Amino acid sequence: MAQILAPSAQWQMRMTKSSTDASPLTSKMWSSMVLKQNKRLAVKSAAKFRVFSLQSDNGTVNRVEQLLNLDVTPYTDKIIAEYIWIGGSGIDMRSKSRTISKPVKHPSELPKWNYDGSSTGQAPGEDSEVIIYPQAIFKDPFRGGNNILVICDAYTPAGEPIPTNKRHKAAQIFSDPKVVSEVPWFGIEQEYTLLQPNVRWPLGWPVGGYPGPQGPYYCGAGADKSFGRDISDAHYKACLYAGINISGTNGEVMPGQWEFQVGPSVGIEAGDHIWCARYLLERITEQAGVVLTLDPKPIEGDWNGAGCHTNYSTLSMREEGGFEVIKKAILNLSLRHKEHISAYGEGNERRLTGKHETASIDKFSWGVANRGCSIRVGRDTEKEGKGYLEDRRPASNMDPYVVTGLLAETTILWEPTLEAEALAAQKLSLKVMASGAGKSAAFMLLVLNVFLYFIVTVISGWAVNHAMVRSRETASTLSIPARIFPIFFPFGNMATGFLIIFSLIAGVVGFITSLTGIHNVIQWNAPNLHAAAFSSLTTWLLTLLAMGLACKEIDMGWTDSNLRTLETILIILGGTQMFCTAAIHAGIEDVAAREL
């Protein structure tokens, strides 16, 4: 079954009943991946039917396992350093191992190294040598002991950064004194998708088929909702062991999709930690026999894509008055929207469609607590007047060095021209003015409707009461169908009864929703306006029904003067309620996504 992770041949060799000198990431952590119901310790491969028997403690499989978990620290000072760098695609990760004479604590203690760039698409065959510089060190959760993982960036033999080395420019930005003084914090939410091997279909999905629609999978639990939790948990612990500043994990909206968060991290550290976390995830999925993809839209259709939302703040944003600094930063981001989008990941146009909690790739927008915007500002940030912003545009395959560097450069170092800034500010001002005009219009219409619906309720209530008093006296003389109607109206015509009943309903509902609508419009935020829009639309439909019956009564003939007043008010309410509903819907668009 798809939700049971079929171990690869490599991992099958590592399974054992017990291990005394296990490394931090041992087979015990993966016990739930094994088919537990198989009591004879036979593991069946999903790709080919093979049986692996663990025969004895001295068997070949166990001896390999013992060597893999062997702690060499008591016997030698030498350690293994796994040099990791980014390959030619800009997203693939490469690595190779090197023996270092003694434990190290800083990258400067490690030697530079080289690799064949022609084999990674980063250098021509006739001049293929690429030099890698150690930049960050992490503990190795696979080998344990003093062994390390080394994040490197790549240069030509002359010392020039190669085109895929995005760390070099980011390091320059983060070393600028203005940026250093602002202490930029990043919290990066890395989403990813797990695929079944060979078929390249999401984990937990029927091969060639689809699961139930989105809804129960986000942060879900259960065999029918959560697929790949063992991988997520193993990765979580591996990151903690390595020293990565991982802050949490969760299952995502699409089944087979997960997320981990790294941060808060300062400056260049954010990119180093994300790349190392990605490397660990690649290694863990390799051992589990599952394919990892960072494609921003791995499955077309009504499924959420995979992003890498980047939370960002500077010292000025986190201090008193920071909300104004955030607004200035958003203004700058709006002016460089195209530049950011072009650097925010390949295939992002398939994800940023304006649907599935994304903004349109062609329009810059921002809003408070709105996940359908380019930039989201948290409700707490608005309330406290300081905090952070969330850039929701980066795709899951973005380069964290590029994204973090661009955010710092655009919001701290880059200064727009006066003309561009004035134009953007003018657009924002027009939006704010439109927002204020819409709020005033909706408020006045709601106040008017409160009084009109109150009058409708009073007249309708009087008519119902009058009819009930007279019903006993005269109803017995009526012929069918008038006799079977629940309330006899001693005035009007055959449409009057229907008019009065539906007018009473519309009046009561309209009076209540107009009062609550006034409160929601005063708040003027997305959740309140959504509630106001729904109730306003419902009231308008009831009012139209009552107004239609009023027109029918007029068409049929004579009517009482009191009901003539009712008919007139219903016709007026049909228009005022329509304009009120339209004003509230316009307010939702303006508040939820303030397009600049």
Secondary structure by P-SEA (a helix, b strand, c coil): ccccccccaaaaaacccccccccccccccccccccccccccbbbbcccbbbbbbcccccaaaaaaaaaaccccccccbbbbbbbbbcccccccccbbbbbccccccccccccccccccccccccccccbbbbbbcbbbbbcccccccbbbbbcccccccccccccaaaaaaaaaacaaaaaacbbbbbbbbbbbbcccccccccccccccccccccccccccccccccaaaaaaaaaaaaaacccccccccccccccccccccccccaaaaaaaaaaaaaaaaaaaaacbbbbcccccccccbbbbbbbbbbcccccccccaaaaaaaaaaaaaaaaaaaaaacccccccccccccccccccccccccccccccbbbcaaaaaacccccccccccccccaaaaaaaaaaacccccccaaaaaaaaaaaaaaaaaaaaaaaaaaaaaaaaaaaaaaaaaaaaaaaaaaaaaccccccccccccccccccccccccaaaaaaaaaaaaaaaaaaaaaaaaaaaaaccaaaaaaaaaaaaaaaaaaaaaaaaaaaaaaaccccaaaaaaaaaaaaaaaaaaaaaaaaaaaaaaaacccc
